[in-house]
Amino acid sequence: MRAIEISKAPLEKWIEIIDKPYQDRTPYQTSEESYHITQVAGRMLGVSHDETDYLVTLYELSKKPHVFILSEELDKNITPERFQAIQKIHMINQKENGLSINRFVAFLDGERLLPTHANSTYHRHLRQSFMTMLRHFESRHGLAHADFRRILLDVIKWTWNHLDPWLTEYDLDKQLPCVVWYGDMNKSQQYFLYYLIMLGFDVLMFHPAGEDAFHFIDEQDEVAKIHRYPTTMSPPPFPIEQPERRGTVAYRASKEMDEVIHHEDSSLYKPWQFRNYAPSSVTLKTTYDEVFLLAKERAFIRPNFKVKEGVVYIPALFSKVMGVSRNKKEYWDRLHQLTELKQAITVQTFPFTQQIQTNYQFHYQHALNQQNELDVEKMIKGNWWQYGHLPEGMQKGIASAIASICRNPKLLPVGSETEKDVQLYLFTQVANIPKFFLNVMQTFDYAQEVPKVILYNNETNGALSRSDAALLLLLNEFGMDIVVYNPPGHNDLEQYIDASCFDTHWLDEMVFNQEYKEPSLLKRVFRSIKN
């Protein structure tokens, strides 16, 4: 039995540890029946302030004789005999309606699909670790899952093509290789790395963009600890040549100063500091008076604003005003106060979106991840994606908002629609954001002025549609303020969106056919000077 302790040290310390043989690491204990070693298993998400330094670290790691950059050279070859043996075991598994893990591994052993080892303790450990990996998959999906056949086949391929030669070459009492993974990983690769960690290998996973695919099988960060860098970048190719150091001392000092002064909790934010973050709305519960007070405030001033792990949580207004105040001057002054704010859109004609009739079922299915939820990266890479001309951070922000409103749909079903039908409808409608709204979304610096949509629906200029409601849900999730005025006090939003998702403020009188009143020229000039 090989007991493992995972080091929690930062990257520099981890690299120092992987260079040491087991007996020089602390703690280290051994007996005839067990090993107790210090093992390094970590996920490095993002990049350091000096991107060149980060790439130099990767390059220098790759030159260490006991380090293998597995992501660049996974060998998927397999002999026909082994392939046929795996197929045979799968047929038995189907015939038996699912073998137990012990019997499954016994069949693998019987077909000689698992490596052997002269050290009897480690020989047992190879099988126990394989069973641990299978149990991990079984607890999440069951061995009848559609992915199981492919994952088992891949893991056995890589076990013979990579693991078995290492077991022959390395002295297990002294040191096992360190495996480095760079960039994206699929499900098979996740489980092979999991198996290596269970065996006692040092494993370091790097992703410059901060994507954490290993999270799907290590939700509590118990198997591989996370080290987060202060920034991210699109993953360049793994450095196969020594990167040239270009960052000056002043450059690094400037980056470090930014981290001290403009960190996520500082409230001293630079323009567009969070352009690569994903926005997420925190819809505020307010009184009628608070709507006009908060509408003027920047996002970071509002209650419950926070930034955490690549997400900006934006306190946003989603309110409906029913009726008209007895004090008509106050009513119109307040409405104009909103419409004349910077980045405000006023809508008086309905519907303001076009219903999309195209069937997006194929695009939706191909954008789902292993949890049957929309995947941001898959959406952006889809040939239906309309926003490829936008900056990468904005594309991820839009995709993240689309994924969020589809994951927890607040749009009411129509007739016999299922939740999946509603999700597909939302996906279809918001896949084509009207250009005017898209332009306003691009001007949104998440910590600063919050764009707003003011809808004045007196029911004389058309009716709010379901596709309008779908877009409003997206804009709300994106962090924008939405205020709907309905002078006659009738339902419009309520026909499509759960009323618990927005505040409703009732005023004194219900007024029918109330025309929209533009502010006077004098007021517009005065407010323009004031702004």
Phi, psi and omega in degrees: 000131180248108177275145188232136172244126183268124180289141180255014184288157175292175190305314183302320179289322178300315180297322177297321182290318185294342178281347185265143169293162186304318186292342178267359177265153180239127002275162176211123177219145179217150176211183181295332185256345187206159169240143171233108188235164171264120182243146177255123174218112186212157175243120179259106186253126183092192180225162177285173180301322179264101185296327179294319177302320180299313180292325176298319178301316178297315181297315181294325175300317185294340182271354177286135187297335183259009180253132180239124178274088191289331184296340184268346190210040177294127183263116184257016177290148177210144179287151178302325182296316180292320179299315180294323179295320178295317178300320180298317180293323178297322178295321177295319180299320178291317181297323182274003183057038176102109176282156170290160180300317181299314180292323180299313180292326176299318177295319177300317178296318181298328178269007179056044180265353177246140180296155174254169178211141182295329178283112186298325179296314181286330175302314177295321182296325177302316182285320179296322179292322177296319178295323177299318178296315180296319178297323179299315179293316182299321182294336181262326188230331189086149185286355176270000182298147184299332182278346190297315182302314182294317182295315179299316179300313181296315183296321179291321175305308185288333177297317180280326185277338182235306185296312184301315177299323178295319181297329179284323187279325190259146175277111186296337179284346185249309184190140170257161180296162170256129179258130176248130176245135183233127174089205185292159174215144176268183187294319178299317181294323176302314183287329176291318176297321177301316179299315179299320179295318178299330181281347180106006178289146167284131182226125176239126180246128182243137171216106184301329181278357178083008179288137185236076181294330182294343179301332182295335178244003179217063188298327184265008180057037182270334184269317180225119183288154184257134170239115183261128174277164185284347182214179181224166172204159175296134186296118171282169175302151178300133185292116177260353174233157181299114178295144178279126180287121182240341182292123179279168176299319180295321179298312181295322179295321179296317179296318180293323177295320176302319182294325180287314187272319188251035179288173190298333183254012189278333188067007173250081189262139175282157174302132177061028180298329185252030184296337180259010178269164176264130177279146175216127185282139167246097185289124185276143170266119187227165167274170179300317180296323183293334179306315186279335175286313184286331182301330182279343187277147173290160186301316186288347177276335185288155179295144175076012173287135175201160178233126184207126172050050174081009180237134174258118179267110190256117175292120186232155178264136171220097189227153174233133181251115182260126177086192184225145178289153173297323177278091186296325180297316179297319181302309183287326177299318181290319179297315179293330177301322179285313186293337183262004174290155178299141178062035177257136176250130177250128181244125180236352181240136185231151351290156181253004173235165178253128179295127179272122183262347182297143178277115182258015183304314181298313181297321181296313182298322182280356177259003182274149176263192184293340179266012182060034174241153181298134181257126185302312183295320180295322178298313183296328181274353182291146181287352177272349187295124187266358194243024182296342180280349183277159174304152185302318181298320179294320178300316180294324178296316179294314181297321179296320179293320178297315180299322183292314183289336177277330180293318179234077187294129177257001177281134182286141177290153176249128179061235184264019180301138172269174178298322178296323177297318180294318179299317179295321179298313179301313180303316183295315185289321185270000175287350180228077181288129177305141187304321183299316179289323179298321179298319180292321178300324181292338181274358187276106170271105199309332182269353190250218183302135183264120176297153182219150176244120179252117181252124178249105186245093177267005174070016175256348183240045178097181184236144176298135183254170179293325178292328173300314182297322178298316179294320179299322177297321178295314181297323177296315179295329178288350177102007181275150177281141177227126176230122181251125176257130176225090185304324179282352178075035181259164175284134168223295174303320186299338179288341187235333185238137177306125185298342179286350183276348180218159177277146175239124181245118181266128177259190194286319190230146172264121186239129184259146178057035181283110180292148177288133180255122176285147176294152180293158179301319181299317180295320181296318179296316182298314182292325178298317178295318181298317180294000000 
